[in-house]
């Protein structure tokens, strides 16, 4: 199931739930400019690196503008 979350909802989940992974799918250049934490796997690499994610945890995906994370 996918849902859009506000910044406030993400913050609340990260503060309250231990079983959450924050996944940054931005490019390496974007990640280098600003890093708010989480696991960094660029979208272009996600298919081949998907096994690095803990599927037992809720995964919150973020990017620069929201298009790639959707």
Secondary structure as the mmCIF struct_conf table of DSSP 4:
data_model
#
loop_
_struct_conf.conf_type_id
_struct_conf.id
_struct_conf.beg_label_comp_id
_struct_conf.beg_label_asym_id
_struct_conf.beg_label_seq_id
_struct_conf.end_label_comp_id
_struct_conf.end_label_asym_id
_struct_conf.end_label_seq_id
HELX_RH_AL_P HELX_RH_AL_P1 UNK A 7 UNK A 16
BEND BEND1 UNK A 18 UNK A 19
STRN STRN1 UNK A 20 UNK A 24
BEND BEND2 UNK A 26 UNK A 26
HELX_RH_AL_P HELX_RH_AL_P2 UNK A 28 UNK A 33
BEND BEND3 UNK A 37 UNK A 38
STRN STRN2 UNK A 39 UNK A 40
HELX_RH_AL_P HELX_RH_AL_P3 UNK A 43 UNK A 49
HELX_RH_3T_P HELX_RH_3T_P1 UNK A 50 UNK A 52
BEND BEND4 UNK A 53 UNK A 53
TURN_TY1_P TURN_TY1_P1 UNK A 55 UNK A 56
BEND BEND5 UNK A 57 UNK A 57
STRN STRN3 UNK A 58 UNK A 62
BEND BEND6 UNK A 64 UNK A 66
TURN_TY1_P TURN_TY1_P2 UNK A 67 UNK A 69
#
